Amino acid sequence: MTAEVHGFQTEVAKLLNLLANSLYSNKEVFLRELISNASDAIDKLHFLSLTNPDLVKDDPTFKIRIKADKENKTITISDNGLGMTLAEANEHLGTIAKSGTEDFLKHMTGDAQKDSQLIGQFGVGFYSAFIVADKVTVLSRSATVSADEGVSWESTGEGTFTSENIHRDRRGTDIILHIKDSESEFLDSWRLRSAITKYSDHISVPVELWEEKYEAPAEGEDANTPKEPKFEYVQVNDAKALWTRAPKEIKDEEYKEFYKHLSSDYQDPLTWAHNKVEGELEYTSLLYIPRQAPWDLYTRDNKHGLKLFVHRVFIMDEAEQFLPAYLRFVKGLVDTNALPLNVSRELLQESAVTRKLKKALTKRVLNMLDKLSKTDDYKIFWQQFGNVLKEGPVEDYSNQEAVLKLLRFASTTDESAEQHVSLEDYVSRMKEKQQHIYYLTADSYQAAVSSPYLEQLKSKGIEVLLMWERVDEWLMGNVREFDGKTFISVTASDLQLGDLQDSEEQKKQEESVEQNKDLIERFKQVLGDKVQDVKVSTRLIDSPSCVVGEGGRMMTAQMRRIMEAAGQKLPDEKYILEINPKHALVEKAAAETDNERFAKWAEVIFAQALLTDQGTLKDPSAFVKVLNSLLVG
């Protein structure tokens, strides 16, 4: 059969150009990626062989072999895993199923070391071969086909590749790297050994390196007599699954390196937990909290999850059934004897064992985060994952209190936008007679911290939590209390100050309402059905007006925009206008005897309140026109 020439997918061509010309440091990453791919191929075949032992009967001992050939300037990475058919080789080596490459390019930082480490995260590890090779040859045969259906695939990484069927006696894959002259250091076995030990010591199958065998001189033989060098494959890695070992035997550095292998992350994790549980439900879990958010963290449709092993046999990647979506940033694995080896994603979804494991693992992660929250590293965690964790109190009611304890907010006790105040901190600082937790959601920190809704509470020294992330409005719309204290939005018509408002204040408020009855009536007549009501404000000190919602909460402009963007049609919301009779602008309006000009002042005062709250007006030009007529009139 004549080899066919194929063009690479456009994204692959871009990636190959990048790898060949831009990633000039930390080039040994190619070995990590190719060994990892070989390990995955072995895991997949091991799983299939459980129900079809004939697949491995001719070669039952799994292994990965690496051989450098200085004379021919090649490095060969071989595995006896699942292998590929011709169609699979064309698909997997010529295209990228995920739309990961564009995102990969988008996340490039210019730091070659960090950029090269992104390769594994984006599922494009095979192409890292072109960092050190100017030609790559792949010889493969699927364990499910005959010897005559072997595959030869080859490319110089310049836009095309060739592929054809060949005769191949054994299953698995050989990746032959034709090493560039500039990368000849990798042809030395010590260099390969160093990289394998660094990146792949925790691969759970033997990784063997072709090395020169040292032989002591025979008795009576001159030690200086030249001898023909002899070579053999020597196992380099430990080849024992790290999570099966006792935690006290494992060094921190081993945990960190295993995390990097597991996650394709280049940074150390923030923390981890390794637990073996025996009893009614036996399982081992090794869970990690990353230091940095992955590129697709907020793409909820993308699969996130743990690696699943049953009886130490790899079953599947990204098993999302074992943790709730708000903990999708957690990396790690679970190994259990309580599930069948032929379990599918569908069966997992319906399994009572899965539900029990999910409950246990969720508590394990929340305990990890609770411990982490008592360290300085929690600031790093919160910056990277805080907005995802905020999904938790709504999605996971059974753990709502535990998740709420982990949340952090900015507040009026701090002049910075740093989110470091916990709800426990807030409750511990509450005023003696304070019964509620007060909060404000806004479009930005600046809008929140300068909001007129804070004026009365600030004057009383009452702390207010400040929120401006998109998820905050949804969060606060779905949680009611913490530690027995009700959440109250400062935009509510009734702040429920209770005993925080003394009798003298109450008396002055009642007097102000009585003194300004006529003014309130004038506002109502002018504004008509544009407002639900007009009242004298008790919360304003420095501002002329604000709008509030009837009942506990009112929908902010941010939430309206989110819901409208989701295709929900919302009716126009009518607000209660609160005015501050002591403010100069309101006094000026009150003194206006011309009804037409008073109407304009009322429109301006109402529009200012809307603008402060919403950040925009439906008809800004009308507002400007009215304001200009007052300024020049």
N, C-alpha and C positions, 0 to 999 in steps of 0.2 A: 504494500500500500504506500502511495506517495504521500509525504507529509504535506498537510494543508497549512496555508498561511492565514492567520487571523489578525485582525486589528484589535488592539486593546480598547476597552471602554474609555471614553474621554477622561473620566475622573482618574482612572488608573494611569493613563499617560502623564497626567499632571503630577501624580504622586511619584511616579518613577523618576521624573525629571528632578523633583525636589530631593528625593533620597540620594540620587546620584551626584547632585551638585551642591547641596546646601548643608547636609548634616555631616559636618566634618569632625565632630568630637563625639566621644563615647560610642565609637563604632561597634564595639563588642555587643551592643544590644541585639545585633542580628542573630547571634548564637542563642540568646535567651528566647527570642521569638520562635526560631525554628525548632528548638528542643521542646518548647511548650506546645507547638503544633503537633509534633511527633507524639508527645505524651497524650494529647487529646485524641489522636487517631487510635492509639492503643486502648485508651479508656473506652472508646466507642465499640471497638471490636470485642473487648473483654465483656462488655454488657451483652452484645449480640450472641456471643458464644455460650452464654448461660443457658439459652434455649436452643442453640444450634452448635453443639460441641464440634461438629465436623469442620467448622470454619477454621479451627486452630489446631486440628489433630496433627498436621504435618510439622508444626512448629509451635509448641504450646508455651514456650518460655518467652515472655515479652521482654524486649530490651530496645535501647536506642544506642546506636554506635556512631562514633565520629572519627573520621580518618583524614589526616592531612597528607598530601602527596607533594613533597617539595619539587620533585623532578617535573611533574606535570602541572604544578601550581594550582592544585585543586583541594577543596575540602568537601568531604561527603558526609552528610547527616542521614543516617539510615534508621528506619523503624520497621517493625513487623506488625504494624497496626492494620487498620481497616483498608487503607489504600484507596485508589480512585479508578473509575472507568474513564474512557476517553471523554464522554459527555461531561462528567463531573470535573475533570481536569480543565476542560475548556471553560466551564462555568466558574469554578472556584479560583482559577489562576488567571483568568482573563477579565473578570468583572468583579465588582464589589456589590454584594447584594444589598447591604445597608447603604443609605445615602451618607456614609460616614466621611468620605474624602473631602467633600466641600466643607463640612464642619471642622475636619482636621486642619485644613488649610486656614480656616478662619481663626482657629485657636493658636496658630503659630505665634510665638513670642519674639523670635529672633535669637533666643538663647538656645544654641544648638543642642546642648545636653538635655534641656527640658523638652525641646521639640522632639528629639529622637525617642524620648520615653513615652510620648503620646501614641506612638505607633500601635502598641498593643491595645490601648484603650479603644481605638477606632477599628479594631478587627482587621487590620491590614498588615499583620505581622510578616506574612510570607514575603512581601515586597521589600522588607528590610534587607533581604539577601543582596539587593543591588547597591547597598552602601559599600560593600567590599568586593563585589563581583562585577565584572563587565559582561559575563554571560552566565546564565543559570540553566542547567539541564535537570529535568525531573523525570525519573523512571519510576513507574508505579504500576501496581496491579491490585484491583479490588479483591478482597477475600471472597467475594460472592460470584466471581467469574472465572473462566478458564484461563490457562497459561497463554493462549493465543490472543487474549484480549487485554494484554498489558498495554501500557501507555508510555510514549516518549513525548515530552513537552520541552520546548527550548525557546529561550529569548535572550536578546542582548539588552532588553529594556528600552528599546528605541522606537516603540510604537506598535510593533507587531510581535507575534509569537507563532511558532510552528508546532503542530501536534500530529501524532499518528498512532495507530495500533502497532504493537510489537509483540514478539514472543517473550514472556518473562516467567521463569519457573516459580518464583516465590512471590508471596503477597507482600504488601507494604509499600513503602516509598523510599527512594533514594533521592536526595536533593544534592546535586553536584554544583558547587560554586567554583567558577573559574576566576581565581583571585586576581584583582588588579595588581600591577607591579608595585603600586604605592602602598598596598596593604599586605605585603609579604610577611609581616610580623606574625600574622595569624596562622602561618604555616608551621610555626614552632609549637611543639606539643605543650611546652610549659605555658605558653600564652593561652592556648585553648583550655588547659587544665584550670588556669586561674579564673577564666571567665565562667567555666562550668561550675566551679566551686562557689563563685560569687552569686550566680543567678539561679542555678538549677540543682543545688544540693538537695532540695526538698521534693524533687520529682520522685513519685512513688514507684517508678520502675527503674531498673539499673541503667545508668548512663555510662557507656564504656568508651574509653579513648584508646586509639591505636598509638602505643608508645614502645620505645626501645626497651627490650628486656635486658637487664644487667645480669651477667653470669660471672660468678667468681672464678678465678683461674683454677684449673684442675691441679691436683697434687703434682708438684714437680714442674708445672708449666710456668714459663716466664710471663709475669704479669704485663710486661711491655710488648708482648707479641701481638701484632694486629690481628683482630678477629672480625669475621663477617658479622655485622650487626643483626640481631634478631629482634623481631617486633611481635607484640601480642596486644590483644584488647584487655585493658585494665579498667575495672569499675572505679569511677571517680566519685560518685555521689553516695549518700547514705542509703537511698532507695527504701526508706521506711516512712510511711505516712506520718507526718509530724503530729497530727492530732491524736494518733493512737498512743503516743508516748505520754508518760506522766508529766504534768506541768512543771513539777519541781526539777525535772531533768533537762528542761528546755531553757536555753539562754534567751535573753531579750533580743539579741541580734538575730537568732534563729527565727523567732516570731516575726520580726520585722522583715526579714528576707522572704519568709513564706508569704507574708502579706503582699509583697511586691510581685511575687510569682502569681499569686491568686488573682490579683486585681489589675495587673499591668500598670500600677501606679509607680511613680518614681520617688515619691516621698514616703517617709516613715508614717505609720498610722499615729493618731492621737492616743488611742488606747485600745485594749483588746481584753477579751474574756474567754478563757478556755475551761470548759466544764464537762465532766463526765457524770451522767445521771444513771443510777441503777434503780431497779424496783419494777413497778407496774409498767412504766414506759421507759425503756432504756434508750439512751442516745448520748452522743458526744457532740458538742458544738464548739466552734472556734469562731468568734465574732469580732470584727474590727470596726472602729470608727475612723474613717479617713481624715486626713488633714485638710483636704481640698475637695470642693464639690466637683463632680464630673460634669462634662459639657452638656449632658442630656438630663440633668437632674430634674428640670421642670417639664420635661416631656413625659407626661404621665402614661402615655400610650406605649412608650418604650419599655421593654422588659427590664425589670430590676429584681434581684433576688439572690438567694443563697445557692451554693452548689449542694446538690443532694447526693449523698452516698448511702447505700444500703449494704450492710455487712462489708463495709469498706470498698464496695464496688461503686464506681462513679455511675450515676444514673442520669443526671441532667444539670445543665447550667441554668442560672436565672430562674430558680424555682420560687416564684413570687408568693406562693401560698403560705409560706412559713412566717412572714412578717407583714404587718399592715402597710399600706401605701405610704403613710407618713414617715415610715422608717426605711424607705427605699434606698437611702444612702449607705446603709450598713452592708459591709462586705463580709464574706466568710462562708462557712459550710456547716451542714448538719449531717451526721452519720448515725443511722438508726437501724436496729434489727427488727423494728416493729412494722415495717412496710414490706410488701413483696418486691422481688427484684424486677418484676415486669410492670411496675406501677407506671401509669401515664399521668400527664397533667390533668386530664379529666377525672381520673380516679382520685388524684390528690385532692382535688377541689371538694369531693364528696366524702372524703375519709374522716372518720372520727379521730384517728391517730393524728392526722394533719391538724385538726382543730386543737387537739391537746398540745401538740408541738408548737403551734402558733402562739397559743396562750403563754406557754412556758418561755419561749424565746423572746416574746415581746417584753415580758417582765424582766428577763435577763438584760435586754438592751436598755430598758428604762433604769435599771439598777446601775448599769455601766455609766449612763449619762448623769445619774444622780451623784455618783462618785466623782465623775469628771467635773461636775458643776462646782465642786469645792476646790478646784485648782485654777491656775491662771490660764490653762489651755482651753477652758470653757469659752473664753472670749473668741478664740480662733474658731471653735466649733459653732458658736452662735452666729458669727459673721458669715460662715459658709452654709449652714444648714438651718438657721433659726426659722426662716419663713416656711420651710417644709414641715418642721416640727409643729408649727402653729395649726397645721391641718389636723393634728392628733386629737385635741379635746372634742372636736365635732365628730370625727370619724370613729373614735374609739371611746365610747361612753364609759365602758367598764374601767378604763384607766384614765378617765378625764382628770381627776384630781392630781394623779402622779405626773401627767404631762403638763398640767397648768403650773405645777411647781417648777418645771424646767424652763418655762418661758421667761424672757427678759424684755424689758421695756425702758424707754426713756421716760423721764418724769420732770415735773416742775421743780424738783429739789436739785436739779443739776442744770447748768447752763449749756451743756454740750448735748449733741445728738446721740451720745453713746447709749446703747441699750444694755444696761447692766442691772436694772432694778427688777428683782423677783417679786412675785405676789406676796411671798412670805415677808420680804423686806417691807413692802408697802403696809401690810397688816400690822407689823410690829411697830410702825411709826404712826399709826392712826391716832387722831385726837381722842381724848378720853370719851367723849360722847358720840364719836363718829360711828355710824352703823353701816356705811356703804363704801364701796371702792369706786372712785370717780375716774372717768377716763374720757379722752377726746380723740376721735379719728379725724384726720384731715388729709389733704392731698400731698403735703410735704411737712418736713419738720419745722420749717420756718413758718408755714401757715398755722401749724399747731401751737407753737410756742408763743406766737404773737396774737393768738385768737382772743377776741373780746369775751368769749364764753368763760374764760379763766379768771376774769377780773375780780369777781366777788370771792371766789374760792382762794385766790392768791392773797387777798386782803385778810382772810381768816387763817392763813397759814395751812390750808388744806392741800395736801399733795394730790396731783392729778397725773395719771399715766397718759403719755402722749404716743399716738400711733399714726403712722402714715403709709404703711405698706398696703398693697392691694388686698392681701389676705386678711388684714386686721378687721376690716368692716364685716367680712363674712364670719370671722371668728367670734367677734363680739355680738353679732346678731344671733349666735347659736349657743352661747354659754350664759348662764344666769348668775352663778355665784361661785365664790371660792372661800373655803373655810367658814362657811355660814354667812359670808358678807356678800350682799347683792351688788352686781355691777350696775352703775348708773352713768349714763352718758351726760356730759355737761351741757349737751344741746337739748336735753329733755325739758319739757315745759315745767316739770316739777322736779327740782333737784333733791327733794326729800331730805332737807338739812336737819329737820327735827330739832333736837336739843342743841344743835350747833348754832341755831339762830335764837338769840335771847329775846326776852319780852320787849325790851326797848327798841330793838330792831323791828320787831313785829308791829309795834305801835307806830313807828315812823312810816313803815310801809303802808299801813292802813290809812294813815293821814295823807300820804302822797297820792294814793289811789283816789281818795275823796277830793283832794285839791285839784286833781287833773281829770276829773270826770268829763268835763266839757271838751278838753283837748283830745281825749281818747275818742269821744264821739265824733269830733271833726275828722280825725284820721279814718275812722270806720266809714264815714259817709263818702269821703273822697276815694278811698281805696276799694270800697265795695267788695265784690267777690274775688278780688285778687288775693285777699287774705282770709284766713279762717277766723281770726280775731285780732284785736289790738289790746295790749295790756301795758301797764306800767311795769318796768323791769326792776327786779331786785338784784340781778346778777351783774348789771353794768355799772361801771364807775368812771371809766375814761372814754368810753365809746357811746355814740348817740343811739345806736339801735342794733338789734340782732333778730334773727328768726329762729323759732324753735318748733319742734313737732309736738303734736298732741300725744299724750301717753309717755311711755318710757323712752322711745327711741325715734329718731327720724332718719330717713334715708338720705345719706350724703350724696353729693354730686358724683363722687367717685363710684359709689355703689350703683347709682343710676347708670353711669356710663358702662360699667361692667355688665350689668344686666341687659342693657340695650344692645351692647356689642354681641351678647349671646342670643340675640333675636327676640328678646322679651319686650312686648309693648307695654309701657307703663303709663298710667294716667298722670296728668299734671298734678303735682302735690301742692296743696295749699298749706301755708305756714301761719303760725301765730307771730305777729310782729310785736316785739317788745321794744319800748322806747324809754330812754333815760331823760326825764323831764329837766334834770339839772345840767344837761349838756348844752353848750352855747348854741349848737345848730338847732336843737329842738326848741330852745327858748326863742330863737330867731323866728322859727316857724310859728310858734304859739303867738308871737306878737304881731304876726302878719294879719292885717284886717281885710286885705284884698283876697277874696275867696279863690280867685284864679291863681294868684301867686302862692297862696297857702297850699293849693292842690299840687303845685309844682314842687314845693318844699317836701311835701309828704311823699311824692313819687321818688324824689332824690334820696330821702332818708330810708325808704323801703328798698330801693335799688342798692344802696350802699350795704344794707344788711344782707341782701341776697348775694352781692358780689363778695363780701367777706366770707360768707359760708360756702358758696358754690364755686367761687373762683371765676365765674363767667356769668353773662346775662344773655337771655334769649334775643334781646333786641338792643345791643349796646349803642347803636346809633341814636335810638330814641332817647336813651339816658343822657347821652352827650348833648343832644339838642335841648333837652329840658334844662340840664345843668348850665349850658351856655346862655340860655335865655335869662337865667337868674343872675349869672355873673355880670352880664352886660346891661341888664334891665334896671 
